Amino acid sequence: MKSQVSVLNENWKVYSKKLETERLYESDDTLLYQGRRFYDIQNPPFIASIVKIAPKLWEPLQIIQADLEIADRRQTYFHPNYFHITLNEFGWQDQVNTERIIKKMKEFLQEFNPFDIKIQGINCFERIIFAQVFDETKTLESIFTKSLNEFPQLEKHFPTYIPHISLVKIDTSEARDIV
């Protein structure tokens, strides 16, 4: 008998919409994410700082996705390569100074020590079902707050920081009911 995760992996291409235009990359540990919004691929790349989720944590998140997918296959289930915790969203590449962002992020991230997170439970925003992320040391929140000081324009986008890992893009109004 196959595990849920094995079945999910085998059926990924058949039943799930993989975000082909999304791309995660590491460049000198800058924690930058560059990708095109899946709902508007005509835009230039979007720049954000992220914490990538280690592959060893993918399976528990995929099990949650598999359970959600059993309840409703009509949604977009993010590929594990996409799993991350967003620290900040800076904007479209043609509207921000990427070099300055990289320089400043490298500088102030050195002030933070390694920390543990706990992934527990699911919740949803208007268009996203996510795994909740808890950080007892509040390091993620401190990074977010420090980012607001370094990049004041960020405050317009997210005045309150909610650490999370996006699992599902909600495509139908009924999807919120499964959470």
GROMACS elastic network, one bead per residue, 0.5 to 0.9 nm:
[ bonds ]
;  ai    aj funct       b0    kb
    2     5     6  0.81228   500
    2     6     6  0.60756   500
    2     7     6  0.64949   500
    3     6     6  0.51825   500
    3     7     6  0.63789   500
    3     8     6  0.85947   500
    4     7     6  0.52004   500
    4     8     6  0.60691   500
    4     9     6  0.86024   500
    4    62     6  0.84735   500
    4    63     6  0.65025   500
    4    66     6  0.65609   500
    4    67     6  0.83940   500
    5     9     6  0.60542   500
    5    10     6  0.85468   500
    5    59     6  0.67245   500
    5    60     6  0.86545   500
    5    62     6  0.62400   500
    5    63     6  0.59065   500
    5    66     6  0.70692   500
    6     9     6  0.51326   500
    6    10     6  0.61724   500
    6    11     6  0.85759   500
    7    10     6  0.51111   500
    7    11     6  0.60502   500
    7    12     6  0.82880   500
    7    66     6  0.86605   500
    8    11     6  0.52353   500
    8    12     6  0.57220   500
    8    15     6  0.88463   500
    8    62     6  0.76351   500
    8    63     6  0.83806   500
    8    65     6  0.85857   500
    8    66     6  0.63142   500
    9    12     6  0.51495   500
    9    13     6  0.82377   500
    9    62     6  0.87971   500
   10    13     6  0.75194   500
   10    14     6  0.82790   500
   11    14     6  0.51789   500
   11    15     6  0.58912   500
   11    16     6  0.76272   500
   12    15     6  0.56348   500
   12    16     6  0.52571   500
   12    17     6  0.79113   500
   12    18     6  0.78954   500
   12    77     6  0.89438   500
   12    79     6  0.83133   500
   13    16     6  0.58714   500
   13    17     6  0.72101   500
   13    18     6  0.72264   500
   14    17     6  0.82482   500
   15    73     6  0.73475   500
   15    74     6  0.88214   500
   16    73     6  0.77923   500
   16    74     6  0.85338   500
   16    75     6  0.80161   500
   16    76     6  0.62386   500
   16    77     6  0.59633   500
   16    78     6  0.81090   500
   16    79     6  0.86028   500
   17    20     6  0.85765   500
   17    75     6  0.83712   500
   17    76     6  0.55499   500
   17    77     6  0.66348   500
   17    78     6  0.76803   500
   17    79     6  0.85510   500
   18    21     6  0.87467   500
   18    22     6  0.89170   500
   18    76     6  0.77262   500
   18    77     6  0.74583   500
   18    78     6  0.65690   500
   18    79     6  0.61456   500
   19    22     6  0.55694   500
   19    23     6  0.87018   500
   19    38     6  0.65460   500
   19    76     6  0.87542   500
   19    78     6  0.71548   500
   19    79     6  0.74042   500
   19    82     6  0.84604   500
   20    23     6  0.78607   500
   20    38     6  0.84514   500
   21    35     6  0.65030   500
   21    36     6  0.59028   500
   21    37     6  0.78368   500
   21    38     6  0.68433   500
   21    41     6  0.73276   500
   22    34     6  0.74103   500
   22    36     6  0.58259   500
   22    37     6  0.74779   500
   22    38     6  0.73710   500
   22    82     6  0.75848   500
   23    33     6  0.72932   500
   23    34     6  0.60232   500
   23    35     6  0.51660   500
   23    36     6  0.80817   500
   23    81     6  0.83844   500
   23    82     6  0.77886   500
   24    32     6  0.78949   500
   24    33     6  0.54548   500
   24    34     6  0.62425   500
   24    35     6  0.72133   500
   24    52     6  0.84575   500
   24    81     6  0.73033   500
   24    82     6  0.69418   500
   25    31     6  0.80652   500
   25    32     6  0.70577   500
   25    33     6  0.64050   500
   25    34     6  0.73082   500
   26    29     6  0.56216   500
   26    30     6  0.65295   500
   26    31     6  0.63186   500
   26    32     6  0.68078   500
   26    33     6  0.80458   500
   27    30     6  0.56386   500
   27    31     6  0.75030   500
   27    32     6  0.76122   500
   28    31     6  0.83507   500
   29    32     6  0.81057   500
   29   106     6  0.82149   500
   30    49     6  0.77769   500
   30    50     6  0.88591   500
   30   102     6  0.60862   500
   30   103     6  0.85885   500
   30   105     6  0.70799   500
   30   106     6  0.64013   500
   31    48     6  0.81326   500
   31    49     6  0.52157   500
   31    50     6  0.51955   500
   31    51     6  0.62312   500
   31    52     6  0.77218   500
   31   102     6  0.85141   500
   31   105     6  0.83832   500
   31   106     6  0.89120   500
   32    47     6  0.66762   500
   32    48     6  0.56155   500
   32    50     6  0.59956   500
   32    51     6  0.85780   500
   32   102     6  0.78359   500
   33    46     6  0.75238   500
   33    47     6  0.56522   500
   33    48     6  0.51247   500
   33    49     6  0.59569   500
   33    50     6  0.63621   500
   33    86     6  0.88846   500
   34    45     6  0.56782   500
   34    46     6  0.54284   500
   34    47     6  0.51361   500
   34    48     6  0.69532   500
   34    93     6  0.84177   500
   35    38     6  0.85587   500
   35    44     6  0.82840   500
   35    46     6  0.53789   500
   35    47     6  0.72706   500
   36    39     6  0.83956   500
   36    40     6  0.71950   500
   36    41     6  0.54619   500
   36    42     6  0.79075   500
   36    43     6  0.66070   500
   36    44     6  0.66330   500
   36    46     6  0.57994   500
   36    92     6  0.89608   500
   37    40     6  0.53932   500
   37    41     6  0.58307   500
   37    42     6  0.86636   500
   37    43     6  0.75275   500
   37    44     6  0.89640   500
   37    45     6  0.78868   500
   37    46     6  0.71825   500
   38    41     6  0.59243   500
   40    43     6  0.62082   500
   41    44     6  0.77811   500
   41    45     6  0.86977   500
   43    46     6  0.80625   500
   43    92     6  0.76738   500
   44    92     6  0.61115   500
   44    93     6  0.61887   500
   44    94     6  0.67661   500
   45    91     6  0.86607   500
   45    92     6  0.58773   500
   45    93     6  0.54674   500
   45    94     6  0.80127   500
   46    89     6  0.80456   500
   46    90     6  0.76823   500
   46    91     6  0.56193   500
   46    93     6  0.55897   500
   46    94     6  0.87650   500
   47    88     6  0.88380   500
   47    89     6  0.63335   500
   47    90     6  0.55394   500
   47    91     6  0.55262   500
   47    92     6  0.59980   500
   47    93     6  0.59452   500
   47    96     6  0.82285   500
   47    98     6  0.78028   500
   48    86     6  0.71129   500
   48    87     6  0.73734   500
   48    88     6  0.54846   500
   48    90     6  0.53088   500
   48    91     6  0.71440   500
   49    85     6  0.87597   500
   49    86     6  0.61729   500
   49    87     6  0.53538   500
   49    88     6  0.52698   500
   49    89     6  0.65142   500
   49    90     6  0.77883   500
   49   105     6  0.83447   500
   50    84     6  0.62496   500
   50    85     6  0.55246   500
   50    87     6  0.51881   500
   50    88     6  0.71237   500
   50    89     6  0.87430   500
   51    83     6  0.89295   500
   51    84     6  0.54939   500
   51    85     6  0.50821   500
   51    86     6  0.64523   500
   51    87     6  0.71829   500
   52    81     6  0.86270   500
   52    82     6  0.81598   500
   52    83     6  0.64759   500
   52    85     6  0.64921   500
   52    86     6  0.85951   500
   53    56     6  0.83082   500
   53    57     6  0.67286   500
   53    58     6  0.74204   500
   53    80     6  0.84641   500
   53    81     6  0.84099   500
   53    82     6  0.85129   500
   53    83     6  0.56131   500
   53    84     6  0.50827   500
   53    85     6  0.73314   500
   53   165     6  0.84906   500
   54    57     6  0.56685   500
   54    58     6  0.70481   500
   54    83     6  0.85881   500
   54    84     6  0.87946   500
   55    58     6  0.50872   500
   55    59     6  0.78318   500
   55    80     6  0.78534   500
   55    81     6  0.83616   500
   56    59     6  0.69002   500
   56    60     6  0.87090   500
   57    60     6  0.60672   500
   57    61     6  0.68124   500
   57    62     6  0.89178   500
   58    61     6  0.52445   500
   58    62     6  0.59972   500
   58    63     6  0.86467   500
   58    80     6  0.60476   500
   58    81     6  0.87461   500
   58    83     6  0.78160   500
   59    63     6  0.61546   500
   59    64     6  0.87285   500
   59    80     6  0.86630   500
   60    63     6  0.50755   500
   60    64     6  0.65172   500
   60    65     6  0.87645   500
   61    64     6  0.51501   500
   61    65     6  0.63057   500
   61    66     6  0.86449   500
   61    80     6  0.81867   500
   61    83     6  0.87844   500
   61   131     6  0.77568   500
   61   165     6  0.89799   500
   61   167     6  0.76136   500
   62    66     6  0.59622   500
   62    67     6  0.85363   500
   62    79     6  0.87429   500
   62    80     6  0.74811   500
   62   167     6  0.84131   500
   63    67     6  0.62390   500
   63    68     6  0.86066   500
   64    67     6  0.51782   500
   64    68     6  0.62527   500
   64    69     6  0.85226   500
   64   122     6  0.86561   500
   64   131     6  0.86657   500
   64   167     6  0.84231   500
   65    68     6  0.50125   500
   65    69     6  0.58910   500
   65    70     6  0.85476   500
   65    77     6  0.69184   500
   65    78     6  0.85842   500
   65   167     6  0.66390   500
   65   168     6  0.74903   500
   66    70     6  0.61924   500
   66    71     6  0.87506   500
   67    70     6  0.52382   500
   67    71     6  0.66594   500
   67    72     6  0.89369   500
   68    71     6  0.51438   500
   68    72     6  0.62629   500
   68    73     6  0.78635   500
   68   168     6  0.86820   500
   68   178     6  0.71757   500
   68   179     6  0.82296   500
   69    74     6  0.80006   500
   69    75     6  0.77569   500
   69    77     6  0.77991   500
   70    73     6  0.64518   500
   71   175     6  0.89349   500
   71   178     6  0.68949   500
   72    75     6  0.67480   500
   72   174     6  0.88436   500
   72   175     6  0.71085   500
   72   178     6  0.78315   500
   73    76     6  0.79890   500
   73    77     6  0.85801   500
   74   170     6  0.85558   500
   74   171     6  0.69953   500
   74   172     6  0.73738   500
   74   175     6  0.85215   500
   75   168     6  0.66979   500
   75   169     6  0.61712   500
   75   170     6  0.54573   500
   75   171     6  0.51562   500
   75   172     6  0.69738   500
   75   175     6  0.74204   500
   76   167     6  0.86167   500
   76   168     6  0.55616   500
   76   170     6  0.66660   500
   76   171     6  0.68783   500
   77   167     6  0.61257   500
   77   169     6  0.64663   500
   77   170     6  0.88537   500
   78    81     6  0.81226   500
   78    82     6  0.63045   500
   78    83     6  0.74785   500
   78   166     6  0.74818   500
   78   167     6  0.55025   500
   78   168     6  0.57733   500
   78   169     6  0.74099   500
   79    82     6  0.55267   500
   79    83     6  0.72409   500
   79   167     6  0.82395   500
   80    83     6  0.51787   500
   80    84     6  0.88411   500
   80   167     6  0.86124   500
   81    84     6  0.83831   500
   82   166     6  0.83748   500
   82   167     6  0.87782   500
   83   165     6  0.61431   500
   83   166     6  0.66901   500
   83   167     6  0.73734   500
   84   164     6  0.80277   500
   84   165     6  0.56198   500
   84   166     6  0.73996   500
   85   133     6  0.83113   500
   85   163     6  0.63540   500
   85   164     6  0.56768   500
   85   165     6  0.52992   500
   85   166     6  0.79271   500
   86    89     6  0.73647   500
   86   163     6  0.71395   500
   86   164     6  0.74920   500
   86   165     6  0.78784   500
   87   140     6  0.71881   500
   87   141     6  0.84713   500
   87   143     6  0.72932   500
   87   144     6  0.59519   500
   87   147     6  0.85333   500
   87   161     6  0.83796   500
   87   163     6  0.77583   500
   88   144     6  0.67538   500
   88   147     6  0.75441   500
   88   148     6  0.88510   500
   88   154     6  0.74030   500
   88   158     6  0.82716   500
   89   154     6  0.72540   500
   89   157     6  0.78363   500
   89   158     6  0.85941   500
   90    93     6  0.84522   500
   90    95     6  0.89128   500
   90    96     6  0.70369   500
   90    98     6  0.89638   500
   90   101     6  0.84301   500
   90   151     6  0.85075   500
   90   153     6  0.82779   500
   90   154     6  0.66479   500
   90   157     6  0.88823   500
   91    94     6  0.83744   500
   91    95     6  0.66013   500
   91    96     6  0.64347   500
   91   154     6  0.89729   500
   92    95     6  0.53533   500
   92    96     6  0.65620   500
   93    96     6  0.55346   500
   93    97     6  0.75949   500
   93    98     6  0.70262   500
   94    97     6  0.80556   500
   94    98     6  0.89758   500
   96    99     6  0.89170   500
   96   100     6  0.86789   500
   96   101     6  0.82330   500
   97   100     6  0.54658   500
   97   101     6  0.63814   500
   97   102     6  0.88755   500
   98   101     6  0.50397   500
   98   102     6  0.61979   500
   98   103     6  0.86234   500
   99   102     6  0.52088   500
   99   103     6  0.61934   500
   99   104     6  0.86717   500
  100   103     6  0.51032   500
  100   104     6  0.60779   500
  100   105     6  0.84127   500
  101   104     6  0.53151   500
  101   105     6  0.59438   500
  101   106     6  0.84573   500
  101   151     6  0.84768   500
  102   105     6  0.52375   500
  102   106     6  0.60756   500
  102   107     6  0.85836   500
  103   106     6  0.53425   500
  103   107     6  0.63047   500
  103   108     6  0.89577   500
  104   107     6  0.50641   500
  104   108     6  0.63080   500
  104   109     6  0.84098   500
  104   147     6  0.89443   500
  104   150     6  0.74994   500
  105   108     6  0.54973   500
  105   109     6  0.57894   500
  105   110     6  0.85423   500
  105   147     6  0.79816   500
  105   150     6  0.88289   500
  106   109     6  0.54444   500
  106   110     6  0.65304   500
  107   110     6  0.58507   500
  107   111     6  0.77672   500
  108   111     6  0.55518   500
  108   112     6  0.77325   500
  108   143     6  0.83924   500
  108   146     6  0.79689   500
  108   147     6  0.85680   500
  109   112     6  0.56171   500
  109   113     6  0.86325   500
  109   143     6  0.74908   500
  110   113     6  0.76743   500
  112   115     6  0.85620   500
  112   139     6  0.74549   500
  112   142     6  0.89682   500
  112   143     6  0.81267   500
  113   139     6  0.85052   500
  114   139     6  0.88909   500
  115   135     6  0.78834   500
  115   136     6  0.88246   500
  115   137     6  0.73142   500
  115   139     6  0.72146   500
  116   134     6  0.88134   500
  116   135     6  0.65623   500
  116   136     6  0.78268   500
  116   137     6  0.80829   500
  117   133     6  0.65735   500
  117   134     6  0.55903   500
  117   136     6  0.73203   500
  117   137     6  0.87606   500
  118   132     6  0.82287   500
  118   133     6  0.57165   500
  118   135     6  0.63762   500
  118   136     6  0.83626   500
  119   122     6  0.89357   500
  119   131     6  0.64993   500
  119   132     6  0.56577   500
  119   134     6  0.62714   500
  119   135     6  0.89414   500
  119   164     6  0.83387   500
  119   165     6  0.86081   500
  120   131     6  0.66208   500
  120   132     6  0.55098   500
  120   133     6  0.64692   500
  120   134     6  0.74767   500
  121   130     6  0.85446   500
  121   131     6  0.58454   500
  121   132     6  0.56109   500
  121   133     6  0.84169   500
  122   129     6  0.70061   500
  122   130     6  0.55114   500
  122   132     6  0.55398   500
  122   179     6  0.70723   500
  123   128     6  0.85438   500
  123   129     6  0.58565   500
  123   130     6  0.55359   500
  123   131     6  0.65006   500
  123   132     6  0.66857   500
  123   179     6  0.64507   500
  124   127     6  0.73774   500
  124   128     6  0.55013   500
  124   130     6  0.57425   500
  124   131     6  0.84987   500
  124   166     6  0.89815   500
  124   176     6  0.71381   500
  124   179     6  0.72761   500
  125   128     6  0.51430   500
  125   129     6  0.64690   500
  125   130     6  0.78997   500
  125   176     6  0.87922   500
  126   129     6  0.84089   500
  126   170     6  0.79219   500
  126   176     6  0.82436   500
  127   168     6  0.84134   500
  127   169     6  0.58588   500
  127   171     6  0.74371   500
  127   176     6  0.85987   500
  128   166     6  0.64372   500
  128   167     6  0.73338   500
  128   168     6  0.56767   500
  128   170     6  0.55192   500
  128   176     6  0.88471   500
  129   165     6  0.86583   500
  129   166     6  0.61743   500
  129   167     6  0.58032   500
  129   168     6  0.50247   500
  129   169     6  0.65170   500
  129   170     6  0.69902   500
  129   175     6  0.86782   500
  129   176     6  0.78124   500
  129   179     6  0.76207   500
  130   164     6  0.60460   500
  130   165     6  0.53078   500
  130   167     6  0.51045   500
  130   168     6  0.67849   500
  130   169     6  0.89824   500
  131   164     6  0.56515   500
  131   165     6  0.51207   500
  131   166     6  0.65196   500
  131   167     6  0.68634   500
  132   162     6  0.84034   500
  132   163     6  0.68432   500
  132   165     6  0.67483   500
  132   166     6  0.89996   500
  133   162     6  0.81556   500
  133   163     6  0.53811   500
  133   165     6  0.71480   500
  134   138     6  0.82471   500
  134   163     6  0.72286   500
  134   164     6  0.83746   500
  135   138     6  0.52503   500
  135   139     6  0.67498   500
  135   140     6  0.69196   500
  135   141     6  0.84517   500
  135   163     6  0.85626   500
  136   139     6  0.79553   500
  137   140     6  0.82266   500
  137   141     6  0.89488   500
  138   141     6  0.52562   500
  138   142     6  0.61690   500
  138   143     6  0.87287   500
  139   143     6  0.61308   500
  139   144     6  0.85345   500
  140   143     6  0.51338   500
  140   144     6  0.62305   500
  140   145     6  0.86705   500
  140   161     6  0.87937   500
  140   163     6  0.73285   500
  141   145     6  0.61050   500
  141   146     6  0.85297   500
  141   161     6  0.67036   500
  141   162     6  0.83189   500
  141   163     6  0.79991   500
  142   145     6  0.50511   500
  142   146     6  0.60218   500
  142   147     6  0.83987   500
  143   146     6  0.51306   500
  143   147     6  0.60349   500
  143   148     6  0.86976   500
  144   147     6  0.50419   500
  144   148     6  0.64186   500
  144   149     6  0.89735   500
  144   161     6  0.71045   500
  145   148     6  0.51230   500
  145   149     6  0.66624   500
  145   150     6  0.89356   500
  145   161     6  0.86683   500
  146   149     6  0.51378   500
  146   150     6  0.63912   500
  146   151     6  0.85491   500
  147   150     6  0.50066   500
  147   151     6  0.57230   500
  147   152     6  0.78300   500
  147   154     6  0.78105   500
  148   151     6  0.50763   500
  148   152     6  0.50634   500
  148   153     6  0.74828   500
  148   154     6  0.58666   500
  148   155     6  0.60671   500
  149   152     6  0.56955   500
  149   154     6  0.89849   500
  151   154     6  0.59154   500
  151   155     6  0.81732   500
  152   155     6  0.59316   500
  152   156     6  0.81772   500
  153   156     6  0.59609   500
  153   157     6  0.77982   500
  154   157     6  0.54783   500
  154   158     6  0.66979   500
  154   159     6  0.81225   500
  155   158     6  0.55539   500
  155   159     6  0.52343   500
  155   160     6  0.86659   500
  156   159     6  0.66810   500
  158   161     6  0.64791   500
  166   169     6  0.77384   500
  168   171     6  0.89858   500
  170   173     6  0.75371   500
  170   174     6  0.87391   500
  170   175     6  0.61140   500
  170   176     6  0.76113   500
  171   174     6  0.87650   500
  171   175     6  0.74424   500
  172   175     6  0.57197   500
  172   176     6  0.83654   500
  173   176     6  0.66722   500
  173   177     6  0.83463   500
  174   177     6  0.56050   500
  174   178     6  0.75911   500
  175   178     6  0.56486   500
  175   179     6  0.75285   500
  176   179     6  0.56506   500
